[in-house]
Amino acid sequence: MYIKKDTPWSKTLYSVVFVFSAHFWEPSFSCLLWGTPFANLALRGLGCTINGGPLWFFGKRIYDAPLVSINGPTIVDSSWLNGHSVVRGKIDLGPCHVGGVLHERTVCLAHTYLEAKEMGPFHFVAPTAAPPGGDIV
């Protein structure tokens, strides 16, 4: 269960946070953590929820980390996990729940509930209305 907040309070402030998040992943040494238990610690430090078994993260980017939850065992290989989506200038925030194997260039957006054995490569996972068996407050 999560608290529903569809849009950010300020688009300008959200843009600043988003740009900071992008710069954390691009030039940093975060790739040195890939595939190690320290990647899990770094993701938890950013606010991700990691449930279940191990996570092997070789991911491209995670945006809006507090909205992303990963159900293990999971392999993220060069995928994008987003807690947001933008349609016609409207920013939509929401949870992104993933599990299984995400191959390269798989994109999961806000309101995505993906529990698949394998997904990708080059797949776009469209948002769903509600989690299976879950409820929205």
PyMOL commands that set and color helices and strands:
alter all, ss='L'
color gray80, all
select helices_A, chain A and resi 11-25+30-33+37-46+65-67
alter helices_A, ss='H'
color red, helices_A
select strands_A, chain A and resi 49-51+55-58+61-63+68-77+80-82+84-87+90-93+96-102+107-108+112-119+124-125
alter strands_A, ss='S'
color yellow, strands_A
deselect
rebuild
show_as cartoon
